């Protein structure tokens, strides 16, 4: 799948850190090419390191050109309504997802889009925000709204022993310098804490995108509220260094203060907790979903600066309470907000949205986008293989037996199953060795070649066989077999979409294929040297095909070591997919 995540800002914030985390978690996901585009560049690029698909495209025309050229399967527009004209200009036909992360006033853009929604689904980060979208913004029945909680890179965000000790407790504030984050209450709270704890320090981190007016107002506020020389303003911190700041605050006896008027998730709270830094936060938005159990002791009513200061002093002075909050917070975040789990969960939702969109618009799968076969090609191909003479080496050849034992052992061995079906089983050799490795299971096979089926019935006891076409599977019940597997079947079939849909319908646990993928879509001319076979042998990228059909691809890799070069060895691939 080729996926674009598109966001307006390229600064440090909750959305940007989430995209950076996804890029790291997705590097090892097979058959996923994830792109990230920002309309504004405020320094986020460095956080992506050497990740190759990060762009900054401020102009609508340039964005439209990029989208049209790249051929994405899906585009996720993250709180960036100004991107939709570019999608229209590019005539984008894939799935469009609107991610809603913000609780700012400009979430109102969704209300404007509701009557003619350009997106096919909405994804948000908390149940709080989902309920707002369904009720306040009236998306109930308009588009599906999914919840995928944000994830955190827990290899990066962990407690690190500081290389120096602060002279007193450090109380952090992290975020954009704007009214939504409510830096004003932080300064007032800091003054109240400082009056009781003169050794305390207050570090305000953020503001690299703030306007000159906002910065001037903040400086005036700092002078008015009186934290004085104990206040540090750190305008920008590299993302990978943030754990050091949280850890220093944790070791000093300080806390993270969140004074926001609303939060859709609270990523900085999760970051702090993972570094054992207690969190004191307004009881707004989704923060109560994150700060659960004993962590809820850190919640206070918005605007109640006296209460916030009291909590900060209590957390600093009560060592036992502090330790229990640190232990619970660290364990909670690691159990529920690991970016690897969150990123894969997000992909599962996107894959389902893409599959549903394709079903609705009948968009052809990429792997089916080859030249149309002749009108009677399917019938001619089936007749050719039905009459193809049975060869002795099909059942007893040394290499043939080795491939079947590999299939029954290394490939199918990890699965727990009690029944298998092999369409295109030919003489039954694969089922013979599957039964040898897994005795007692229900094994069945069918093939269009009557001579081969007669041989299988005679030489493969314990399995049932019938003469049947792969185009005649509608009568097999749903979920009839645990596993369906094929070996060099679909490479003989010119039209396979309906066949593969039936595979996914009939299989309960997995579809396992060993089929030809030469790297090109179409007939395998020049690959097989047997007379007549060239005309009825086909190559496809089966991972893209099965993703298109809504399946979850578990593995897709070449298997040349199992096939000698004389048998198209360099072109066979193994696919394992779970039904949707």
C-alpha positions as CSV (number, residue, x, y, z in Angstrom):
1,X,0.0,0.0,0.0
2,X,1.2,3.5,-0.8
3,X,0.0,6.0,1.8
4,X,0.4,9.7,2.2
5,X,0.0,11.5,5.5
6,X,-0.5,15.3,4.9
7,X,-0.3,18.0,7.6
8,X,-0.1,21.7,7.6
9,X,2.5,22.3,10.2
10,X,6.1,21.0,10.3
11,X,6.9,22.1,13.8
12,X,7.2,20.3,17.1
13,X,3.8,19.2,18.4
14,X,1.7,16.2,19.1
15,X,0.7,15.5,15.5
16,X,4.3,15.9,14.2
17,X,5.7,13.6,16.9
18,X,3.1,11.0,16.0
19,X,4.1,11.1,12.3
20,X,7.7,10.8,13.2
21,X,6.9,7.8,15.4
22,X,4.9,6.2,12.6
23,X,7.7,6.6,10.1
24,X,10.0,4.7,12.5
25,X,7.6,1.9,13.3
26,X,6.7,1.4,9.6
27,X,10.2,1.0,8.2
28,X,10.0,-2.8,8.5
29,X,6.4,-3.2,7.4
30,X,6.4,-5.1,4.1
31,X,4.7,-3.7,1.0
32,X,4.1,-0.3,2.7
33,X,5.5,2.9,1.2
34,X,4.5,5.8,3.5
35,X,5.0,9.4,2.5
36,X,4.7,12.5,4.7
37,X,4.0,16.0,3.3
38,X,3.9,19.2,5.3
39,X,2.7,22.5,4.0
40,X,5.0,24.5,6.3
41,X,8.6,23.8,7.3
42,X,9.5,24.7,10.9
43,X,12.3,22.2,11.4
44,X,10.6,18.9,11.7
45,X,12.6,17.4,8.8
46,X,15.6,16.6,11.0
47,X,13.4,14.3,13.3
48,X,12.8,12.0,10.3
49,X,16.5,11.4,9.9
50,X,17.3,9.6,6.6
51,X,13.6,8.6,6.0
52,X,13.3,9.1,2.2
53,X,9.7,10.2,1.7
54,X,9.3,13.5,3.5
55,X,8.4,16.6,1.5
56,X,7.5,20.3,2.2
57,X,5.1,21.6,-0.4
58,X,3.4,24.9,0.4
59,X,1.7,25.6,-3.0
60,X,-1.6,24.1,-4.0
61,X,-0.4,23.5,-7.6
62,X,2.8,21.8,-6.4
63,X,0.9,19.6,-4.0
64,X,-1.7,18.6,-6.7
65,X,1.2,17.7,-9.1
66,X,2.9,15.6,-6.5
67,X,-0.3,13.7,-5.6
68,X,-1.2,13.1,-9.3
69,X,2.3,11.8,-10.0
70,X,2.8,9.4,-7.0
71,X,-0.3,7.2,-7.4
72,X,-1.2,6.8,-3.7
73,X,-3.7,4.2,-2.6
74,X,-4.8,6.4,0.3
75,X,-4.3,10.0,1.6
76,X,-4.8,10.9,5.2
77,X,-5.5,14.7,5.6
78,X,-4.7,15.7,9.2
79,X,-6.6,18.8,10.2
80,X,-5.6,20.5,7.0
81,X,-8.7,21.5,5.1
82,X,-6.7,23.7,2.7
83,X,-5.3,20.5,1.2
84,X,-8.6,19.4,-0.2
85,X,-8.5,21.7,-3.3
86,X,-5.2,20.1,-4.3
87,X,-6.8,16.6,-4.0
88,X,-9.6,17.8,-6.3
89,X,-7.2,19.4,-8.7
90,X,-5.2,16.1,-8.9
91,X,-8.4,14.1,-9.5
92,X,-7.4,11.8,-6.7
93,X,-9.4,8.6,-6.9
94,X,-8.1,6.6,-3.9
95,X,-9.4,6.5,-0.4
96,X,-9.4,9.8,1.6
97,X,-9.2,9.7,5.4
98,X,-9.6,12.8,7.5
99,X,-7.6,12.5,10.7
100,X,-8.9,14.8,13.5
101,X,-6.3,15.4,16.1
102,X,-7.0,19.0,17.1
103,X,-9.5,20.5,19.6
104,X,-8.8,24.0,18.4
105,X,-11.6,26.3,17.3
106,X,-10.6,25.4,13.6
107,X,-12.0,21.9,14.1
108,X,-15.0,23.8,12.8
109,X,-13.8,23.0,9.3
110,X,-15.4,19.6,9.7
111,X,-18.8,21.1,10.1
112,X,-18.3,22.9,6.8
113,X,-17.3,19.7,5.1
114,X,-20.2,17.6,6.5
115,X,-22.8,18.3,3.8
116,X,-20.5,17.3,1.0
117,X,-17.8,15.3,2.7
118,X,-14.7,14.7,0.6
119,X,-13.4,12.0,3.0
120,X,-14.4,8.3,3.0
121,X,-13.8,8.0,6.8
122,X,-12.6,9.9,9.8
123,X,-9.9,8.7,12.2
124,X,-9.3,10.3,15.5
125,X,-7.2,9.7,18.6
126,X,-9.6,9.5,21.5
127,X,-13.1,8.5,22.4
128,X,-13.7,12.0,23.7
129,X,-13.0,13.4,20.2
130,X,-15.0,10.7,18.5
131,X,-18.1,11.5,20.6
132,X,-17.7,15.2,19.7
133,X,-17.5,14.4,16.0
134,X,-20.6,12.2,16.2
135,X,-22.7,14.5,18.2
136,X,-21.5,18.1,18.2
137,X,-20.4,18.0,14.6
138,X,-23.2,15.6,13.6
139,X,-21.1,13.0,11.7
140,X,-23.3,10.2,12.9
141,X,-24.4,8.4,9.7
142,X,-22.3,10.7,7.5
143,X,-19.0,8.9,7.6
144,X,-17.5,6.2,9.8
145,X,-15.4,7.6,12.7
146,X,-12.6,5.3,14.0
147,X,-10.5,5.7,17.1
148,X,-6.8,4.9,17.0
149,X,-5.0,6.1,20.2
150,X,-1.6,7.8,19.6
151,X,1.6,5.8,20.2
152,X,5.0,6.7,21.6
153,X,8.5,5.5,20.7
154,X,9.2,3.8,24.0
155,X,12.8,3.0,23.0
156,X,13.4,6.7,22.9
157,X,11.1,7.9,25.7
158,X,12.4,6.2,28.8
159,X,13.9,7.5,32.0
160,X,17.6,8.4,31.7
161,X,19.7,9.2,34.7
162,X,20.6,13.0,34.4
163,X,24.2,13.9,34.0
164,X,23.6,16.7,36.5
165,X,21.2,17.5,39.3
166,X,19.0,20.6,39.2
167,X,19.3,22.8,42.4
168,X,15.6,22.4,43.0
169,X,12.4,20.8,41.5
170,X,12.0,21.6,37.9
171,X,8.4,22.1,36.7
172,X,8.1,21.8,32.9
173,X,5.6,23.2,30.5
174,X,5.8,22.0,26.8
175,X,3.8,23.2,23.8
176,X,3.0,26.0,21.4
177,X,2.8,29.4,22.8
178,X,-0.8,30.2,22.1
179,X,-4.1,30.7,23.9
180,X,-5.2,27.1,23.5
181,X,-2.2,25.8,25.4
182,X,-2.9,28.6,28.0
183,X,0.7,29.5,28.9
184,X,-0.7,32.3,31.0
185,X,-2.0,29.9,33.7
186,X,1.4,28.2,33.8
187,X,3.1,31.5,34.7
188,X,0.6,32.2,37.4
189,X,0.9,28.7,38.8
190,X,4.7,29.0,38.7
191,X,4.5,32.2,40.7
192,X,2.4,30.4,43.3
193,X,4.7,27.4,43.5
194,X,7.8,29.7,43.7
195,X,6.3,31.6,46.7
196,X,6.2,28.3,48.7
197,X,9.3,26.7,47.2
198,X,12.0,29.3,46.4
199,X,14.4,26.7,45.0
200,X,12.0,25.6,42.3
201,X,12.7,26.2,38.6
202,X,10.3,26.6,35.8
203,X,11.2,25.7,32.2
204,X,8.8,26.7,29.4
205,X,9.7,24.7,26.3
206,X,8.2,25.7,22.9
207,X,7.3,28.7,20.9
208,X,9.4,28.4,17.7
209,X,6.3,29.0,15.6
210,X,4.9,31.8,17.8
211,X,4.3,35.2,16.4
212,X,6.3,38.2,17.6
213,X,3.2,39.5,19.3
214,X,2.7,36.2,21.2
215,X,6.3,36.2,22.3
216,X,6.1,39.8,23.5
217,X,2.9,39.1,25.4
218,X,4.6,36.0,27.1
219,X,7.6,38.0,28.1
220,X,5.4,40.7,29.6
221,X,3.4,38.0,31.4
222,X,6.6,36.5,32.9
223,X,7.6,39.9,34.3
224,X,4.1,40.5,35.7
225,X,3.5,37.2,37.3
226,X,7.0,37.0,38.9
227,X,8.8,33.7,38.5
228,X,11.7,35.9,37.7
229,X,15.1,34.5,37.3
230,X,13.8,31.0,38.0
231,X,11.9,31.0,34.7
232,X,13.7,29.6,31.6
233,X,12.2,29.9,28.1
234,X,13.7,27.2,25.8
235,X,12.3,28.0,22.4
236,X,13.2,24.8,20.6
237,X,14.4,21.3,21.7
238,X,15.3,18.5,19.3
239,X,12.7,15.8,19.6
240,X,15.3,13.1,20.5
241,X,16.5,15.2,23.4
242,X,13.1,15.7,25.1
243,X,13.4,12.5,27.3
244,X,16.4,14.1,28.9
245,X,14.3,17.1,30.0
246,X,11.5,14.9,31.3
247,X,14.0,12.7,33.1
248,X,15.7,15.7,34.7
249,X,12.4,17.0,36.0
250,X,11.5,13.5,37.3
251,X,14.8,13.2,39.2
252,X,14.6,16.8,40.6
253,X,11.2,16.2,42.3
254,X,9.4,18.3,39.7
255,X,6.5,17.6,37.3
256,X,5.0,18.4,33.9
257,X,2.3,21.0,34.1
258,X,-0.4,21.0,31.4
259,X,-2.6,24.1,31.5
260,X,-4.5,23.6,28.2
261,X,-8.1,24.5,27.6
262,X,-8.6,21.2,25.7
263,X,-6.6,18.2,24.5
264,X,-7.5,15.7,21.9
265,X,-5.1,13.1,23.3
266,X,-2.2,14.5,25.4
267,X,0.9,13.2,23.8
268,X,3.3,15.3,26.0
269,X,1.6,13.7,29.1
270,X,2.4,10.2,27.7
271,X,6.0,11.3,26.9
272,X,6.5,12.6,30.4
273,X,5.0,9.5,32.1
274,X,7.3,7.2,30.0
275,X,10.2,9.1,31.5
276,X,8.8,8.8,35.1
277,X,7.9,12.4,35.3
278,X,4.6,13.0,37.1
279,X,1.9,14.9,35.3
280,X,-0.4,17.7,36.6
281,X,-3.1,18.5,34.0
282,X,-6.4,20.2,33.5
283,X,-9.4,17.9,33.5
284,X,-10.3,18.6,29.9
285,X,-10.7,16.7,26.6
286,X,-9.1,13.3,26.5
287,X,-6.7,13.8,29.3
288,X,-8.9,11.9,31.8
289,X,-8.7,8.9,29.3
290,X,-4.9,8.9,29.7
291,X,-4.5,9.9,33.3
292,X,-6.4,6.9,34.9
293,X,-6.1,5.1,38.2
294,X,-3.7,6.9,40.6
295,X,-2.6,9.3,37.8
296,X,-6.1,10.9,38.1
297,X,-4.8,12.6,41.3
298,X,-3.0,15.0,39.0
299,X,-6.1,16.3,37.3
300,X,-7.5,19.7,38.3
301,X,-10.3,22.0,37.0
302,X,-9.3,24.3,34.2
303,X,-8.3,27.7,35.6
304,X,-7.9,26.5,39.2
305,X,-4.3,27.6,39.4
306,X,-4.3,27.4,43.3
307,X,-5.3,23.7,43.0
308,X,-2.6,23.1,40.4
309,X,0.1,24.7,42.5
310,X,-1.0,22.7,45.5
311,X,-0.7,19.4,43.5
312,X,2.7,20.4,42.3
313,X,3.9,21.0,45.9
314,X,2.3,17.8,47.2
315,X,3.9,15.7,44.4
316,X,7.3,17.2,45.1
317,X,7.2,16.7,48.9
318,X,5.5,13.3,49.2
319,X,8.2,10.8,48.1
320,X,6.0,7.7,48.5
321,X,3.2,9.2,46.5
322,X,5.6,10.4,43.9
323,X,7.2,7.0,43.5
324,X,3.8,5.2,43.1
325,X,2.8,7.7,40.4
326,X,6.1,7.2,38.6
327,X,5.8,3.4,38.7
328,X,2.1,3.3,37.6
329,X,2.6,6.0,34.9
330,X,5.6,4.3,33.3
331,X,3.9,0.8,33.3
332,X,0.6,2.2,32.0
333,X,2.1,4.0,29.0
334,X,4.2,1.0,28.1
335,X,1.2,-1.3,28.2
336,X,-1.2,0.9,26.2
337,X,0.7,3.4,24.0
338,X,3.6,1.6,22.4
339,X,4.0,3.2,18.9
340,X,4.7,-0.2,17.3
341,X,1.2,-1.4,18.4
342,X,-0.5,1.9,17.6
343,X,1.1,2.2,14.2
344,X,0.1,-1.3,13.2
345,X,-3.4,-0.8,14.6
346,X,-3.6,2.4,12.5
347,X,-2.6,0.6,9.4
348,X,-5.2,-2.1,10.0
349,X,-7.9,0.6,10.1
350,X,-6.5,2.3,6.9
351,X,-6.4,-1.0,5.1
352,X,-10.0,-1.7,5.9
353,X,-11.0,1.8,4.7
354,X,-9.1,1.3,1.5
355,X,-10.6,-2.1,0.9
356,X,-14.1,-0.8,1.5
357,X,-13.6,2.2,-0.8
358,X,-12.4,-0.1,-3.6
359,X,-15.4,-2.3,-3.2
360,X,-17.7,0.7,-3.4
361,X,-16.2,2.2,-6.4
362,X,-15.1,-1.0,-8.1
363,X,-11.6,0.4,-8.4
364,X,-9.4,-2.3,-10.1
365,X,-6.7,-3.8,-8.0
366,X,-3.2,-2.7,-9.0
367,X,-2.2,-6.3,-9.6
368,X,-5.0,-6.7,-12.1
369,X,-4.0,-3.8,-14.2
370,X,-2.6,-5.8,-17.0
371,X,-3.7,-6.1,-20.6
372,X,-7.1,-7.5,-20.9
373,X,-7.0,-11.2,-21.8
374,X,-8.8,-12.4,-25.0
375,X,-12.5,-13.1,-24.4
376,X,-12.0,-16.8,-24.5
377,X,-8.6,-16.9,-22.9
378,X,-9.8,-18.3,-19.5
379,X,-11.6,-21.2,-21.2
380,X,-8.7,-21.9,-23.5
381,X,-6.2,-21.8,-20.6
382,X,-8.4,-24.2,-18.5
383,X,-8.7,-26.6,-21.4
384,X,-5.0,-26.5,-22.0
385,X,-4.2,-27.5,-18.4
386,X,-7.1,-30.0,-18.1
387,X,-5.5,-31.9,-21.0
388,X,-1.9,-31.4,-20.0
389,X,-0.3,-34.8,-19.6
390,X,0.7,-36.0,-16.1
391,X,4.5,-36.3,-15.6
392,X,6.1,-38.9,-13.4
393,X,8.4,-36.4,-11.7
394,X,5.3,-34.4,-10.5
395,X,4.9,-36.9,-7.7
396,X,8.3,-38.5,-7.2
397,X,10.9,-36.1,-8.4
398,X,13.5,-35.2,-5.8
399,X,13.1,-31.4,-6.2
400,X,9.3,-31.8,-6.3
401,X,9.3,-33.7,-3.0
402,X,11.7,-31.2,-1.4
403,X,9.3,-28.4,-2.2
404,X,6.3,-30.2,-0.8
405,X,8.1,-31.0,2.4
406,X,9.2,-27.4,2.8
407,X,5.6,-26.3,2.3
408,X,4.2,-28.8,4.8
409,X,6.9,-28.1,7.4
410,X,8.5,-24.7,7.3
411,X,5.6,-22.8,5.8
412,X,2.5,-24.5,7.3
413,X,4.2,-25.8,10.5
414,X,3.7,-22.6,12.6
415,X,-0.1,-22.7,12.0
416,X,-2.6,-24.5,14.2
417,X,-5.1,-26.1,11.8
418,X,-7.3,-29.1,11.4
419,X,-8.3,-28.7,7.8
420,X,-6.7,-27.7,4.5
421,X,-7.8,-27.3,0.9
422,X,-5.5,-27.2,-2.1
423,X,-7.1,-25.9,-5.3
424,X,-5.1,-27.0,-8.3
425,X,-3.6,-29.9,-6.4
426,X,-2.7,-31.8,-9.6
427,X,-1.5,-35.3,-8.5
428,X,-1.8,-34.6,-4.8
429,X,1.9,-34.6,-4.0
430,X,1.7,-31.5,-1.7
431,X,-1.2,-33.0,0.3
432,X,0.7,-36.3,0.6
433,X,3.6,-34.5,2.4
434,X,1.3,-32.2,4.4
435,X,-0.4,-35.2,5.8
436,X,2.9,-36.8,6.5
437,X,3.8,-33.8,8.7
438,X,0.3,-33.2,10.1
439,X,-1.4,-36.6,10.3
440,X,-5.1,-36.7,11.2
441,X,-6.1,-33.4,9.7
442,X,-8.9,-33.1,7.1
443,X,-7.2,-32.7,3.7
444,X,-8.9,-31.9,0.4
445,X,-7.9,-31.0,-3.1
446,X,-9.3,-30.4,-6.5
447,X,-8.0,-29.9,-10.0
448,X,-9.3,-29.4,-13.5
449,X,-7.1,-32.3,-14.8
450,X,-9.0,-35.6,-14.4
451,X,-5.9,-37.8,-15.0
452,X,-4.1,-36.1,-12.2
453,X,-7.1,-36.4,-9.8
454,X,-7.4,-40.1,-10.6
455,X,-3.7,-40.5,-9.7
456,X,-4.2,-38.6,-6.4
457,X,-7.1,-40.7,-5.3
458,X,-5.0,-43.8,-5.8
459,X,-1.8,-42.6,-4.2
460,X,-2.7,-40.2,-1.4
461,X,-4.8,-42.0,1.2
462,X,-6.4,-39.8,3.9
463,X,-7.3,-37.0,1.5
464,X,-10.4,-36.4,-0.6
465,X,-10.2,-35.2,-4.3
466,X,-12.5,-34.0,-7.0
467,X,-12.4,-32.7,-10.5
468,X,-13.3,-29.0,-10.2
469,X,-12.4,-25.7,-11.8
470,X,-11.2,-22.8,-9.7
471,X,-13.9,-20.8,-11.3
472,X,-16.5,-23.1,-9.7
473,X,-16.0,-22.5,-6.0
474,X,-19.2,-20.7,-5.1
475,X,-20.8,-23.8,-3.7
476,X,-18.0,-24.3,-1.0
477,X,-19.3,-22.8,2.3
478,X,-17.8,-19.8,4.0
479,X,-15.0,-20.5,6.5
480,X,-15.0,-24.2,5.4
481,X,-11.2,-24.8,5.8
482,X,-8.6,-23.4,8.2
483,X,-6.1,-23.0,5.4
484,X,-6.2,-22.8,1.6
485,X,-2.8,-23.2,-0.1
486,X,-1.7,-23.3,-3.7
487,X,1.6,-23.9,-5.5
488,X,1.9,-22.8,-9.1
489,X,-1.9,-22.6,-9.7
490,X,-2.8,-19.0,-10.1
491,X,0.1,-18.5,-12.5
492,X,-2.0,-20.7,-14.9
493,X,-5.2,-18.6,-14.5
494,X,-5.6,-15.4,-16.6
495,X,-8.4,-13.9,-14.4
496,X,-8.0,-14.3,-10.7
497,X,-9.9,-11.6,-8.7
498,X,-13.0,-13.7,-8.2
499,X,-10.9,-16.8,-7.5
500,X,-8.9,-15.0,-4.7
501,X,-12.1,-13.5,-3.3
502,X,-13.4,-17.1,-2.9
503,X,-10.1,-18.1,-1.3
504,X,-10.5,-15.4,1.4
505,X,-14.2,-16.3,1.9
506,X,-13.5,-20.1,2.3
507,X,-10.4,-19.8,4.5
508,X,-10.8,-19.3,8.2
509,X,-7.2,-18.6,9.2
510,X,-4.9,-18.1,6.2
511,X,-4.4,-18.2,2.5
512,X,-0.9,-19.4,1.6
513,X,0.3,-19.1,-2.0
514,X,3.5,-20.0,-3.8
515,X,3.1,-18.3,-7.2
516,X,4.9,-16.5,-9.9
517,X,5.9,-12.8,-9.6
518,X,8.5,-11.9,-12.2
519,X,8.3,-8.2,-11.3
520,X,5.9,-7.5,-14.2
521,X,2.2,-7.9,-14.6
522,X,1.2,-10.2,-17.4
523,X,2.1,-13.3,-19.3
524,X,5.4,-15.0,-18.5
525,X,6.8,-15.1,-22.0
526,X,10.5,-16.2,-22.1
527,X,10.3,-17.7,-18.6
528,X,9.0,-21.2,-19.4
529,X,10.5,-23.0,-22.3
530,X,7.9,-25.7,-22.7
531,X,5.9,-25.5,-25.9
532,X,2.5,-23.9,-25.5
533,X,3.0,-23.1,-21.8
534,X,4.1,-19.5,-22.4
535,X,0.6,-18.6,-23.6
536,X,-1.0,-19.7,-20.3
537,X,1.3,-18.6,-17.5
538,X,0.8,-15.3,-15.7
539,X,2.7,-13.1,-13.2
540,X,1.3,-10.9,-10.6
541,X,2.3,-9.0,-7.4
542,X,0.1,-11.0,-5.0
543,X,0.7,-8.8,-1.9
544,X,-0.9,-5.8,-3.7
545,X,-3.7,-8.0,-5.0
546,X,-4.6,-9.4,-1.6
547,X,-4.4,-6.0,0.1
548,X,-6.8,-4.7,-2.5
549,X,-9.2,-7.5,-1.6
550,X,-9.1,-6.5,2.1
551,X,-6.8,-9.2,3.4
552,X,-3.9,-8.6,5.9
553,X,-0.7,-9.7,4.2
554,X,1.4,-11.5,6.8
555,X,4.4,-12.3,4.6
556,X,5.5,-11.8,1.0
557,X,9.0,-12.9,0.0
558,X,10.9,-14.7,-2.7
559,X,11.6,-18.4,-2.3
560,X,14.3,-19.1,-4.9
561,X,16.1,-21.6,-2.7
562,X,13.1,-24.0,-3.0
563,X,13.0,-23.9,-6.8
564,X,15.8,-24.6,-9.2
565,X,16.4,-22.1,-12.0
566,X,15.0,-24.6,-14.6
567,X,11.6,-24.2,-12.9
568,X,11.4,-20.4,-12.8
569,X,13.1,-20.5,-9.5
570,X,14.0,-16.8,-9.5
571,X,10.3,-15.8,-10.0
572,X,8.4,-17.7,-7.3
573,X,7.2,-15.8,-4.2
574,X,5.6,-17.0,-1.0
575,X,2.5,-15.1,0.2
576,X,0.7,-15.6,3.5
577,X,-2.5,-13.6,4.1
578,X,-5.2,-13.5,6.8
579,X,-8.8,-13.2,5.6
580,X,-10.5,-9.8,6.4
